[in-house]
Amino acid sequence: MRKIGVPELDDIALGAALLGAGGGGDPYVGKLMAMNAIDECGEVSLISPDEVPDDALILPVAMMGAPTVLCEKAANGDEFIRLYEMLKQFYGRDFYAVVPWEAGGVNSMLPFVAATRLGVPMVDADGMGRAFPELQMVTFSIGGISATPLGFTDEKGNSAILNTIDNKWTEDIARAMTMVCGGSVSIAFYIMTGKELKEFAIPDIVTYSQTLGRVIRTAKNVTGMTPEEYFLKEASGHKLFTGKISDVLREVKGGFNFGKVEILGIGEYKGNDATVEFQNENLIAKVNGKVKAVTPDLICIVDAETFVPVPTDALKYGKRVTVVGLECHHLWRRPEGIELVGPRYFGYDVDYEPVEILAKKNDDKEESK
């Protein structure tokens, strides 16, 4: 167990933005909420899954909605108190701790808000090791853990507990409720025991986010290698492309941000082009029309000079960026993981291949013109 205060949040939020793979909402908004909550209620006790009793109940918390809306219609913090009390009454017992649902974006910060306002610990784990757009897309689903009962509430005070027949139905019904409530709601779901948490959660994700944030922040100060070499080495990243954004197509549809970014190569990639398509999160990256990375591996677009992650809702014409692939957690590479979040689920007629293979495959950049 260790204490997390305001000073630690900067690196955690920065690293979580990278793990968001372009989605999850802007962690800056969530960081401000977490800073305010910690200032008011005190530091958060961060515990490892091994410190949770097997029979304890754990409460994952998050916000649901399109990232663009999450930034414009943030929670006020009281939502998590309402969710806790609703579900405590439903189960007839207290919850031992809260845990993040996903590693990326705003949802990496909101569990800090919930933990300090509720006075409970936060577990250093999550259900993705990154961000994904739909509720059923968690390693908890691989373990057969039900998403319901799901508690939801909005900033106006509307609330309910939802029960469904499977986790995909949870996504579809909760998404419809989210749209009715203005595009974003706060939720608590996938309630599980400590034993289930230890088996199917991805551990140490907050600590990993903090490490990644420190790597990004200090890359300019290293000696013996270039900042880019240091960033790629410490993040275990695979460089896919560097270029200037030439076009961004984006629309909000059905509670998701859909779109594509087109990039023209610069430097060693001059004369080449790349595209990245996204549904909240980046899903597939192509260079000269050939797939270089695909979900569930992480496709991260970062500033070409600072390596600060650029979320999909902040992509702008003319910005110079580097596209980096990160290897996903091993649970996602199991057949049931690929079925849940692989490229064919999102409508891409390609089979999953690991980014460490695709990044080196068909490495046929055109000669600089």
Short mmCIF file of the C-alpha atoms (twelve columns), coordinates in Angstrom:
data_MODEL
# 
_entry.id   MODEL 
# 
loop_
_atom_site.group_PDB 
_atom_site.id 
_atom_site.type_symbol 
_atom_site.label_atom_id 
_atom_site.label_alt_id 
_atom_site.label_comp_id 
_atom_site.label_asym_id 
_atom_site.label_seq_id 
_atom_site.Cartn_x 
_atom_site.Cartn_y 
_atom_site.Cartn_z 
_atom_site.pdbx_PDB_model_num 
ATOM 1   C CA . MET A 1   0.000   0.000   0.000   1 
ATOM 2   C CA . ARG A 2   1.185   3.515   -0.774  1 
ATOM 3   C CA . LYS A 3   -0.371  6.945   -0.680  1 
ATOM 4   C CA . ILE A 4   -1.225  8.878   -3.830  1 
ATOM 5   C CA . GLY A 5   -1.498  12.652  -3.523  1 
ATOM 6   C CA . VAL A 6   -1.694  15.546  -5.925  1 
ATOM 7   C CA . PRO A 7   2.029   15.469  -6.927  1 
ATOM 8   C CA . GLU A 8   1.745   11.915  -8.285  1 
ATOM 9   C CA . LEU A 9   -1.279  12.635  -10.460 1 
ATOM 10  C CA . ASP A 10  0.601   14.445  -13.243 1 
ATOM 11  C CA . ASP A 11  2.685   11.436  -14.260 1 
ATOM 12  C CA . ILE A 12  -0.193  8.995   -13.761 1 
ATOM 13  C CA . ALA A 13  -2.496  11.041  -15.986 1 
ATOM 14  C CA . LEU A 14  0.181   11.483  -18.654 1 
ATOM 15  C CA . GLY A 15  0.977   7.770   -18.773 1 
ATOM 16  C CA . ALA A 16  -2.715  6.881   -18.749 1 
ATOM 17  C CA . ALA A 17  -3.254  9.142   -21.750 1 
ATOM 18  C CA . LEU A 18  -0.750  7.006   -23.654 1 
ATOM 19  C CA . LEU A 19  -2.502  3.789   -22.579 1 
ATOM 20  C CA . GLY A 20  -5.787  5.344   -23.706 1 
ATOM 21  C CA . ALA A 21  -4.681  4.615   -27.294 1 
ATOM 22  C CA . GLY A 22  -6.333  7.824   -28.436 1 
ATOM 23  C CA . GLY A 23  -9.569  7.370   -26.499 1 
ATOM 24  C CA . GLY A 24  -10.998 7.414   -23.018 1 
ATOM 25  C CA . GLY A 25  -11.462 11.182  -22.912 1 
ATOM 26  C CA . ASP A 26  -8.963  13.844  -21.915 1 
ATOM 27  C CA . PRO A 27  -7.338  12.833  -18.595 1 
ATOM 28  C CA . TYR A 28  -6.736  16.535  -17.847 1 
ATOM 29  C CA . VAL A 29  -10.399 16.981  -16.922 1 
ATOM 30  C CA . GLY A 30  -10.302 13.917  -14.693 1 
ATOM 31  C CA . LYS A 31  -7.002  15.043  -13.169 1 
ATOM 32  C CA . LEU A 32  -8.522  18.346  -12.120 1 
ATOM 33  C CA . MET A 33  -11.400 16.476  -10.480 1 
ATOM 34  C CA . ALA A 34  -8.980  14.123  -8.702  1 
ATOM 35  C CA . MET A 35  -6.798  17.011  -7.516  1 
ATOM 36  C CA . ASN A 36  -9.807  18.813  -6.099  1 
ATOM 37  C CA . ALA A 37  -11.117 15.672  -4.383  1 
ATOM 38  C CA . ILE A 38  -7.720  14.863  -2.828  1 
ATOM 39  C CA . ASP A 39  -7.333  18.457  -1.638  1 
ATOM 40  C CA . GLU A 40  -10.736 18.227  0.053   1 
ATOM 41  C CA . CYS A 41  -10.700 14.638  1.349   1 
ATOM 42  C CA . GLY A 42  -7.085  13.526  1.585   1 
ATOM 43  C CA . GLU A 43  -4.649  11.206  -0.166  1 
ATOM 44  C CA . VAL A 44  -5.768  7.912   -1.733  1 
ATOM 45  C CA . SER A 45  -4.495  4.572   -0.406  1 
ATOM 46  C CA . LEU A 46  -3.354  2.558   -3.442  1 
ATOM 47  C CA . ILE A 47  -3.247  -1.186  -2.747  1 
ATOM 48  C CA . SER A 48  -2.195  -4.176  -4.823  1 
ATOM 49  C CA . PRO A 49  -4.679  -6.951  -5.722  1 
ATOM 50  C CA . ASP A 50  -2.774  -9.250  -3.353  1 
ATOM 51  C CA . GLU A 51  -3.754  -7.010  -0.432  1 
ATOM 52  C CA . VAL A 52  -7.485  -7.551  -1.085  1 
ATOM 53  C CA . PRO A 53  -9.196  -10.350 0.900   1 
ATOM 54  C CA . ASP A 54  -10.624 -13.082 -1.345  1 
ATOM 55  C CA . ASP A 55  -14.173 -12.607 -0.038  1 
ATOM 56  C CA . ALA A 56  -14.168 -8.776  -0.212  1 
ATOM 57  C CA . LEU A 57  -16.395 -6.982  -2.726  1 
ATOM 58  C CA . ILE A 58  -14.669 -4.643  -5.196  1 
ATOM 59  C CA . LEU A 59  -16.444 -1.814  -7.012  1 
ATOM 60  C CA . PRO A 60  -15.187 -0.766  -10.494 1 
ATOM 61  C CA . VAL A 61  -16.240 2.808   -11.336 1 
ATOM 62  C CA . ALA A 62  -16.144 4.829   -14.555 1 
ATOM 63  C CA . MET A 63  -17.881 7.327   -16.794 1 
ATOM 64  C CA . MET A 64  -19.573 6.156   -19.972 1 
ATOM 65  C CA . GLY A 65  -19.979 8.213   -23.160 1 
ATOM 66  C CA . ALA A 66  -18.180 9.713   -26.137 1 
ATOM 67  C CA . PRO A 67  -14.809 11.257  -25.120 1 
ATOM 68  C CA . THR A 68  -15.808 14.624  -26.588 1 
ATOM 69  C CA . VAL A 69  -18.883 14.719  -24.341 1 
ATOM 70  C CA . LEU A 70  -16.961 13.502  -21.276 1 
ATOM 71  C CA . CYS A 71  -14.718 16.563  -21.550 1 
ATOM 72  C CA . GLU A 72  -17.629 18.987  -21.890 1 
ATOM 73  C CA . LYS A 73  -20.030 17.438  -19.341 1 
ATOM 74  C CA . ALA A 74  -17.862 16.195  -16.504 1 
ATOM 75  C CA . ALA A 75  -19.075 14.526  -13.313 1 
ATOM 76  C CA . ASN A 76  -19.151 16.561  -10.106 1 
ATOM 77  C CA . GLY A 77  -18.004 13.747  -7.794  1 
ATOM 78  C CA . ASP A 78  -21.237 13.214  -5.907  1 
ATOM 79  C CA . GLU A 79  -22.245 10.605  -8.504  1 
ATOM 80  C CA . PHE A 80  -19.917 8.017   -6.966  1 
ATOM 81  C CA . ILE A 81  -21.407 8.486   -3.512  1 
ATOM 82  C CA . ARG A 82  -24.875 7.848   -4.950  1 
ATOM 83  C CA . LEU A 83  -23.630 4.772   -6.822  1 
ATOM 84  C CA . TYR A 84  -21.937 3.382   -3.717  1 
ATOM 85  C CA . GLU A 85  -25.028 3.802   -1.545  1 
ATOM 86  C CA . MET A 86  -27.364 2.341   -4.202  1 
ATOM 87  C CA . LEU A 87  -25.261 -0.777  -4.668  1 
ATOM 88  C CA . LYS A 88  -24.460 -1.122  -0.977  1 
ATOM 89  C CA . GLN A 89  -28.202 -1.312  -0.336  1 
ATOM 90  C CA . PHE A 90  -28.582 -3.828  -3.183  1 
ATOM 91  C CA . TYR A 91  -25.841 -6.141  -1.837  1 
ATOM 92  C CA . GLY A 92  -26.454 -5.483  1.839   1 
ATOM 93  C CA . ARG A 93  -22.762 -4.953  2.582   1 
ATOM 94  C CA . ASP A 94  -19.939 -2.460  2.147   1 
ATOM 95  C CA . PHE A 95  -17.370 -2.495  -0.634  1 
ATOM 96  C CA . TYR A 96  -13.726 -2.989  0.314   1 
ATOM 97  C CA . ALA A 97  -12.232 -0.826  -2.426  1 
ATOM 98  C CA . VAL A 98  -12.788 0.727   -5.835  1 
ATOM 99  C CA . VAL A 99  -10.844 -0.200  -8.962  1 
ATOM 100 C CA . PRO A 100 -10.442 1.462   -12.374 1 
ATOM 101 C CA . TRP A 101 -12.385 -0.065  -15.250 1 
ATOM 102 C CA . GLU A 102 -9.839  1.037   -17.865 1 
ATOM 103 C CA . ALA A 103 -6.336  2.451   -17.799 1 
ATOM 104 C CA . GLY A 104 -6.766  5.284   -20.268 1 
ATOM 105 C CA . GLY A 105 -8.092  8.799   -20.318 1 
ATOM 106 C CA . VAL A 106 -10.555 10.321  -17.887 1 
ATOM 107 C CA . ASN A 107 -11.478 6.916   -16.433 1 
ATOM 108 C CA . SER A 108 -7.937  6.514   -15.111 1 
ATOM 109 C CA . MET A 109 -8.541  9.512   -12.827 1 
ATOM 110 C CA . LEU A 110 -12.145 9.126   -11.672 1 
ATOM 111 C CA . PRO A 111 -11.450 6.155   -9.338  1 
ATOM 112 C CA . PHE A 112 -9.196  8.505   -7.337  1 
ATOM 113 C CA . VAL A 113 -12.191 10.823  -6.963  1 
ATOM 114 C CA . ALA A 114 -14.405 7.937   -5.851  1 
ATOM 115 C CA . ALA A 115 -11.834 6.462   -3.460  1 
ATOM 116 C CA . THR A 116 -11.051 9.652   -1.559  1 
ATOM 117 C CA . ARG A 117 -14.657 10.839  -1.365  1 
ATOM 118 C CA . LEU A 118 -15.822 7.401   -0.179  1 
ATOM 119 C CA . GLY A 119 -12.864 6.880   2.161   1 
ATOM 120 C CA . VAL A 120 -11.925 3.484   0.700   1 
ATOM 121 C CA . PRO A 121 -8.704  2.229   -0.939  1 
ATOM 122 C CA . MET A 122 -8.149  2.031   -4.682  1 
ATOM 123 C CA . VAL A 123 -6.736  -1.143  -6.224  1 
ATOM 124 C CA . ASP A 124 -3.703  -0.845  -8.518  1 
ATOM 125 C CA . ALA A 125 -5.321  -2.770  -11.389 1 
ATOM 126 C CA . ASP A 126 -7.882  -2.431  -14.167 1 
ATOM 127 C CA . GLY A 127 -9.845  -4.499  -16.668 1 
ATOM 128 C CA . MET A 128 -8.145  -3.505  -19.936 1 
ATOM 129 C CA . GLY A 129 -4.548  -2.363  -19.557 1 
ATOM 130 C CA . ARG A 130 -5.610  0.333   -22.040 1 
ATOM 131 C CA . ALA A 131 -8.953  1.822   -23.160 1 
ATOM 132 C CA . PHE A 132 -11.673 0.213   -25.292 1 
ATOM 133 C CA . PRO A 133 -14.962 1.727   -26.487 1 
ATOM 134 C CA . GLU A 134 -17.563 -0.784  -25.205 1 
ATOM 135 C CA . LEU A 135 -18.512 -1.996  -21.718 1 
ATOM 136 C CA . GLN A 136 -18.112 -5.713  -22.396 1 
ATOM 137 C CA . MET A 137 -14.523 -5.225  -23.594 1 
ATOM 138 C CA . VAL A 138 -12.764 -6.072  -20.334 1 
ATOM 139 C CA . THR A 139 -10.717 -8.997  -19.105 1 
ATOM 140 C CA . PHE A 140 -13.455 -9.493  -16.518 1 
ATOM 141 C CA . SER A 141 -15.677 -10.692 -19.379 1 
ATOM 142 C CA . ILE A 142 -13.045 -13.275 -20.301 1 
ATOM 143 C CA . GLY A 143 -13.387 -14.521 -16.739 1 
ATOM 144 C CA . GLY A 144 -17.180 -14.813 -17.002 1 
ATOM 145 C CA . ILE A 145 -17.850 -11.974 -14.544 1 
ATOM 146 C CA . SER A 146 -21.199 -10.272 -15.127 1 
ATOM 147 C CA . ALA A 147 -21.315 -6.533  -15.815 1 
ATOM 148 C CA . THR A 148 -24.592 -6.325  -13.895 1 
ATOM 149 C CA . PRO A 149 -26.026 -5.307  -11.557 1 
ATOM 150 C CA . LEU A 150 -24.865 -1.998  -13.025 1 
ATOM 151 C CA . GLY A 151 -25.593 1.211   -11.186 1 
ATOM 152 C CA . PHE A 152 -25.781 4.400   -13.210 1 
ATOM 153 C CA . THR A 153 -26.437 8.035   -12.435 1 
ATOM 154 C CA . ASP A 154 -26.065 11.371  -14.167 1 
ATOM 155 C CA . GLU A 155 -25.124 14.806  -12.896 1 
ATOM 156 C CA . LYS A 156 -28.812 15.723  -12.484 1 
ATOM 157 C CA . GLY A 157 -29.497 12.853  -10.075 1 
ATOM 158 C CA . ASN A 158 -31.271 10.368  -12.356 1 
ATOM 159 C CA . SER A 159 -30.229 6.867   -11.301 1 
ATOM 160 C CA . ALA A 160 -31.120 3.185   -11.603 1 
ATOM 161 C CA . ILE A 161 -29.769 -0.337  -11.262 1 
ATOM 162 C CA . LEU A 162 -29.687 -2.377  -14.470 1 
ATOM 163 C CA . ASN A 163 -29.733 -6.166  -14.839 1 
ATOM 164 C CA . THR A 164 -29.134 -7.845  -18.201 1 
ATOM 165 C CA . ILE A 165 -28.774 -11.351 -19.622 1 
ATOM 166 C CA . ASP A 166 -25.167 -10.841 -20.810 1 
ATOM 167 C CA . ASN A 167 -22.485 -8.185  -21.005 1 
ATOM 168 C CA . LYS A 168 -23.184 -7.180  -24.612 1 
ATOM 169 C CA . TRP A 169 -26.799 -6.437  -23.650 1 
ATOM 170 C CA . THR A 170 -25.382 -4.340  -20.811 1 
ATOM 171 C CA . GLU A 171 -23.423 -2.276  -23.343 1 
ATOM 172 C CA . ASP A 172 -26.395 -1.793  -25.675 1 
ATOM 173 C CA . ILE A 173 -28.921 -0.810  -22.999 1 
ATOM 174 C CA . ALA A 174 -26.506 1.330   -20.984 1 
ATOM 175 C CA . ARG A 175 -25.423 3.109   -24.181 1 
ATOM 176 C CA . ALA A 176 -29.056 3.999   -24.926 1 
ATOM 177 C CA . MET A 177 -29.514 5.322   -21.382 1 
ATOM 178 C CA . THR A 178 -26.316 7.351   -21.758 1 
ATOM 179 C CA . MET A 179 -27.619 9.033   -24.890 1 
ATOM 180 C CA . VAL A 180 -30.913 9.925   -23.194 1 
ATOM 181 C CA . CYS A 181 -28.970 11.459  -20.294 1 
ATOM 182 C CA . GLY A 182 -27.017 13.794  -22.563 1 
ATOM 183 C CA . GLY A 183 -24.130 11.635  -23.739 1 
ATOM 184 C CA . SER A 184 -22.364 10.773  -20.469 1 
ATOM 185 C CA . VAL A 185 -23.205 9.053   -17.173 1 
ATOM 186 C CA . SER A 186 -21.301 7.696   -14.174 1 
ATOM 187 C CA . ILE A 187 -21.449 3.931   -13.645 1 
ATOM 188 C CA . ALA A 188 -20.379 1.186   -11.252 1 
ATOM 189 C CA . PHE A 189 -20.426 -2.406  -12.538 1 
ATOM 190 C CA . TYR A 190 -18.525 -5.717  -12.795 1 
ATOM 191 C CA . ILE A 191 -18.754 -6.009  -9.022  1 
ATOM 192 C CA . MET A 192 -16.487 -8.900  -8.062  1 
ATOM 193 C CA . THR A 193 -14.748 -10.625 -5.205  1 
ATOM 194 C CA . GLY A 194 -11.118 -10.185 -4.315  1 
ATOM 195 C CA . LYS A 195 -10.458 -13.685 -5.613  1 
ATOM 196 C CA . GLU A 196 -11.930 -12.863 -9.031  1 
ATOM 197 C CA . LEU A 197 -10.026 -9.600  -9.122  1 
ATOM 198 C CA . LYS A 198 -6.699  -11.365 -8.587  1 
ATOM 199 C CA . GLU A 199 -7.394  -13.820 -11.401 1 
ATOM 200 C CA . PHE A 200 -8.773  -11.569 -14.139 1 
ATOM 201 C CA . ALA A 201 -7.696  -7.978  -13.475 1 
ATOM 202 C CA . ILE A 202 -4.569  -6.521  -15.054 1 
ATOM 203 C CA . PRO A 203 -2.322  -5.667  -12.088 1 
ATOM 204 C CA . ASP A 204 -0.062  -2.675  -11.383 1 
ATOM 205 C CA . ILE A 205 -1.665  -0.486  -14.062 1 
ATOM 206 C CA . VAL A 206 -1.574  2.723   -12.013 1 
ATOM 207 C CA . THR A 207 2.103   2.192   -11.210 1 
ATOM 208 C CA . TYR A 208 2.782   1.449   -14.893 1 
ATOM 209 C CA . SER A 209 0.948   4.608   -15.930 1 
ATOM 210 C CA . GLN A 210 3.061   6.624   -13.509 1 
ATOM 211 C CA . THR A 211 6.242   5.093   -14.951 1 
ATOM 212 C CA . LEU A 212 5.187   5.884   -18.523 1 
ATOM 213 C CA . GLY A 213 4.338   9.447   -17.540 1 
ATOM 214 C CA . ARG A 214 7.763   9.915   -15.990 1 
ATOM 215 C CA . VAL A 215 9.398   8.516   -19.145 1 
ATOM 216 C CA . ILE A 216 7.543   11.020  -21.344 1 
ATOM 217 C CA . ARG A 217 8.285   13.917  -18.992 1 
ATOM 218 C CA . THR A 218 12.022  13.194  -18.740 1 
ATOM 219 C CA . ALA A 219 12.765  12.022  -22.305 1 
ATOM 220 C CA . LYS A 220 14.348  15.360  -23.238 1 
ATOM 221 C CA . ASN A 221 16.874  15.096  -20.393 1 
ATOM 222 C CA . VAL A 222 18.435  11.702  -21.132 1 
ATOM 223 C CA . THR A 223 22.035  11.207  -22.243 1 
ATOM 224 C CA . GLY A 224 23.526  8.473   -24.397 1 
ATOM 225 C CA . MET A 225 20.529  8.146   -26.696 1 
ATOM 226 C CA . THR A 226 18.025  10.371  -28.478 1 
ATOM 227 C CA . PRO A 227 14.776  11.273  -26.674 1 
ATOM 228 C CA . GLU A 228 12.873  9.151   -29.191 1 
ATOM 229 C CA . GLU A 229 15.118  6.138   -28.621 1 
ATOM 230 C CA . TYR A 230 14.680  6.523   -24.861 1 
ATOM 231 C CA . PHE A 231 10.902  6.837   -25.133 1 
ATOM 232 C CA . LEU A 232 10.559  3.781   -27.381 1 
ATOM 233 C CA . LYS A 233 12.925  1.702   -25.230 1 
ATOM 234 C CA . GLU A 234 11.308  2.525   -21.887 1 
ATOM 235 C CA . ALA A 235 7.755   2.214   -23.225 1 
ATOM 236 C CA . SER A 236 8.585   -0.998  -25.142 1 
ATOM 237 C CA . GLY A 237 7.119   0.778   -28.168 1 
ATOM 238 C CA . HIS A 238 7.300   -0.057  -31.868 1 
ATOM 239 C CA . LYS A 239 7.673   2.994   -34.106 1 
ATOM 240 C CA . LEU A 240 5.232   2.739   -37.002 1 
ATOM 241 C CA . PHE A 241 5.360   6.165   -38.688 1 
ATOM 242 C CA . THR A 242 6.242   9.838   -38.322 1 
ATOM 243 C CA . GLY A 243 4.547   12.559  -40.323 1 
ATOM 244 C CA . LYS A 244 2.293   15.587  -40.542 1 
ATOM 245 C CA . ILE A 245 -1.480  15.246  -40.214 1 
ATOM 246 C CA . SER A 246 -3.040  16.058  -43.585 1 
ATOM 247 C CA . ASP A 247 -6.704  15.363  -42.811 1 
ATOM 248 C CA . VAL A 248 -8.981  14.345  -39.948 1 
ATOM 249 C CA . LEU A 249 -12.451 12.888  -40.428 1 
ATOM 250 C CA . ARG A 250 -14.462 12.714  -37.222 1 
ATOM 251 C CA . GLU A 251 -18.110 12.283  -36.194 1 
ATOM 252 C CA . VAL A 252 -20.022 11.462  -33.020 1 
ATOM 253 C CA . LYS A 253 -22.467 8.642   -33.695 1 
ATOM 254 C CA . GLY A 254 -24.329 6.372   -31.301 1 
ATOM 255 C CA . GLY A 255 -22.336 7.608   -28.321 1 
ATOM 256 C CA . PHE A 256 -18.935 7.033   -29.955 1 
ATOM 257 C CA . ASN A 257 -16.312 9.156   -31.697 1 
ATOM 258 C CA . PHE A 258 -15.736 7.577   -35.139 1 
ATOM 259 C CA . GLY A 259 -13.127 8.744   -37.602 1 
ATOM 260 C CA . LYS A 260 -9.852  8.489   -39.459 1 
ATOM 261 C CA . VAL A 261 -6.658  10.523  -39.484 1 
ATOM 262 C CA . GLU A 262 -4.438  10.729  -42.564 1 
ATOM 263 C CA . ILE A 263 -0.720  11.446  -42.171 1 
ATOM 264 C CA . LEU A 264 1.933   12.367  -44.760 1 
ATOM 265 C CA . GLY A 265 5.436   11.154  -43.974 1 
ATOM 266 C CA . ILE A 266 8.329   13.416  -43.000 1 
ATOM 267 C CA . GLY A 267 12.004  12.660  -42.439 1 
ATOM 268 C CA . GLU A 268 12.753  9.000   -43.022 1 
ATOM 269 C CA . TYR A 269 9.081   8.477   -43.964 1 
ATOM 270 C CA . LYS A 270 8.944   11.222  -46.607 1 
ATOM 271 C CA . GLY A 271 7.035   10.048  -49.683 1 
ATOM 272 C CA . ASN A 272 4.963   7.591   -47.622 1 
ATOM 273 C CA . ASP A 273 1.517   7.920   -46.060 1 
ATOM 274 C CA . ALA A 274 -0.317  6.440   -43.103 1 
ATOM 275 C CA . THR A 275 -3.885  6.227   -41.843 1 
ATOM 276 C CA . VAL A 276 -5.247  5.455   -38.392 1 
ATOM 277 C CA . GLU A 277 -8.933  4.643   -37.906 1 
ATOM 278 C CA . PHE A 278 -10.678 4.918   -34.566 1 
ATOM 279 C CA . GLN A 279 -13.869 4.285   -32.616 1 
ATOM 280 C CA . ASN A 280 -13.081 6.347   -29.517 1 
ATOM 281 C CA . GLU A 281 -9.767  4.427   -29.460 1 
ATOM 282 C CA . ASN A 282 -7.363  3.871   -32.364 1 
ATOM 283 C CA . LEU A 283 -8.153  0.491   -33.892 1 
ATOM 284 C CA . ILE A 284 -6.017  -0.017  -37.001 1 
ATOM 285 C CA . ALA A 285 -2.912  1.657   -38.436 1 
ATOM 286 C CA . LYS A 286 -1.794  1.296   -42.036 1 
ATOM 287 C CA . VAL A 287 1.338   2.519   -43.793 1 
ATOM 288 C CA . ASN A 288 1.087   2.722   -47.590 1 
ATOM 289 C CA . GLY A 289 -2.124  0.712   -47.277 1 
ATOM 290 C CA . LYS A 290 -0.510  -2.163  -45.365 1 
ATOM 291 C CA . VAL A 291 -1.585  -3.002  -41.800 1 
ATOM 292 C CA . LYS A 292 1.152   -2.205  -39.251 1 
ATOM 293 C CA . ALA A 293 -0.870  -2.584  -36.030 1 
ATOM 294 C CA . VAL A 294 -4.400  -3.587  -35.111 1 
ATOM 295 C CA . THR A 295 -6.565  -3.965  -32.003 1 
ATOM 296 C CA . PRO A 296 -6.171  -5.279  -29.307 1 
ATOM 297 C CA . ASP A 297 -2.594  -3.980  -29.489 1 
ATOM 298 C CA . LEU A 298 -2.358  -0.290  -28.618 1 
ATOM 299 C CA . ILE A 299 -1.987  2.281   -31.392 1 
ATOM 300 C CA . CYS A 300 -0.814  5.550   -29.870 1 
ATOM 301 C CA . ILE A 301 -0.384  8.860   -31.656 1 
ATOM 302 C CA . VAL A 302 2.104   11.124  -29.869 1 
ATOM 303 C CA . ASP A 303 3.617   14.535  -30.511 1 
ATOM 304 C CA . ALA A 304 6.718   13.950  -32.646 1 
ATOM 305 C CA . GLU A 305 8.887   16.185  -30.420 1 
ATOM 306 C CA . THR A 306 7.547   15.773  -26.887 1 
ATOM 307 C CA . PHE A 307 5.941   12.282  -27.111 1 
ATOM 308 C CA . VAL A 308 2.898   13.624  -25.269 1 
ATOM 309 C CA . PRO A 309 -0.113  11.510  -26.351 1 
ATOM 310 C CA . VAL A 310 -2.612  13.112  -28.729 1 
ATOM 311 C CA . PRO A 311 -6.185  11.804  -28.168 1 
ATOM 312 C CA . THR A 312 -8.506  11.373  -31.139 1 
ATOM 313 C CA . ASP A 313 -10.541 14.455  -30.249 1 
ATOM 314 C CA . ALA A 314 -7.371  16.616  -30.302 1 
ATOM 315 C CA . LEU A 315 -6.024  15.554  -33.726 1 
ATOM 316 C CA . LYS A 316 -5.531  18.643  -35.896 1 
ATOM 317 C CA . TYR A 317 -4.365  19.400  -39.417 1 
ATOM 318 C CA . GLY A 318 -0.656  20.162  -39.667 1 
ATOM 319 C CA . LYS A 319 0.395   18.622  -36.351 1 
ATOM 320 C CA . ARG A 320 3.580   16.554  -36.515 1 
ATOM 321 C CA . VAL A 321 3.051   13.184  -34.867 1 
ATOM 322 C CA . THR A 322 4.595   9.767   -34.419 1 
ATOM 323 C CA . VAL A 323 2.467   6.620   -34.489 1 
ATOM 324 C CA . VAL A 324 3.630   4.034   -31.944 1 
ATOM 325 C CA . GLY A 325 2.423   0.487   -31.336 1 
ATOM 326 C CA . LEU A 326 2.409   -1.047  -27.842 1 
ATOM 327 C CA . GLU A 327 1.863   -4.717  -27.095 1 
ATOM 328 C CA . CYS A 328 -1.414  -5.506  -25.316 1 
ATOM 329 C CA . HIS A 329 -1.737  -7.618  -22.171 1 
ATOM 330 C CA . HIS A 330 -1.415  -11.360 -22.810 1 
ATOM 331 C CA . LEU A 331 -5.034  -12.040 -21.812 1 
ATOM 332 C CA . TRP A 332 -6.221  -10.163 -24.918 1 
ATOM 333 C CA . ARG A 333 -4.216  -12.479 -27.150 1 
ATOM 334 C CA . ARG A 334 -6.170  -15.514 -26.047 1 
ATOM 335 C CA . PRO A 335 -8.849  -16.667 -28.562 1 
ATOM 336 C CA . GLU A 336 -11.676 -15.365 -26.365 1 
ATOM 337 C CA . GLY A 337 -9.877  -12.016 -26.099 1 
ATOM 338 C CA . ILE A 338 -9.480  -11.719 -29.880 1 
ATOM 339 C CA . GLU A 339 -13.153 -12.600 -30.324 1 
ATOM 340 C CA . LEU A 340 -14.099 -9.845  -27.901 1 
ATOM 341 C CA . VAL A 341 -11.857 -7.002  -29.127 1 
ATOM 342 C CA . GLY A 342 -10.083 -8.207  -32.264 1 
ATOM 343 C CA . PRO A 343 -10.233 -6.513  -35.673 1 
ATOM 344 C CA . ARG A 344 -13.137 -8.563  -37.010 1 
ATOM 345 C CA . TYR A 345 -15.388 -7.431  -34.168 1 
ATOM 346 C CA . PHE A 346 -14.937 -3.864  -35.412 1 
ATOM 347 C CA . GLY A 347 -15.634 -4.822  -39.028 1 
ATOM 348 C CA . TYR A 348 -12.086 -5.101  -40.361 1 
ATOM 349 C CA . ASP A 349 -11.503 -8.034  -42.720 1 
ATOM 350 C CA . VAL A 350 -8.100  -8.896  -41.297 1 
ATOM 351 C CA . ASP A 351 -6.847  -11.415 -38.784 1 
ATOM 352 C CA . TYR A 352 -5.021  -10.290 -35.670 1 
ATOM 353 C CA . GLU A 353 -1.237  -10.376 -35.789 1 
ATOM 354 C CA . PRO A 354 0.934   -9.067  -32.947 1 
ATOM 355 C CA . VAL A 355 2.322   -5.570  -33.433 1 
ATOM 356 C CA . GLU A 356 5.876   -6.776  -32.871 1 
ATOM 357 C CA . ILE A 357 5.476   -8.877  -36.034 1 
ATOM 358 C CA . LEU A 358 3.468   -6.419  -38.132 1 
ATOM 359 C CA . ALA A 359 5.785   -3.512  -37.338 1 
ATOM 360 C CA . LYS A 360 8.663   -5.356  -39.031 1 
ATOM 361 C CA . LYS A 361 6.570   -6.950  -41.778 1 
ATOM 362 C CA . ASN A 362 6.420   -5.364  -45.238 1 
ATOM 363 C CA . ASP A 363 8.919   -2.715  -44.155 1 
ATOM 364 C CA . ASP A 364 9.097   -1.186  -47.616 1 
ATOM 365 C CA . LYS A 365 9.203   2.582   -47.141 1 
ATOM 366 C CA . GLU A 366 9.657   4.371   -50.442 1 
ATOM 367 C CA . GLU A 367 12.917  6.156   -51.022 1 
ATOM 368 C CA . SER A 368 12.856  9.792   -49.902 1 
ATOM 369 C CA . LYS A 369 11.895  12.034  -52.774 1 
# 
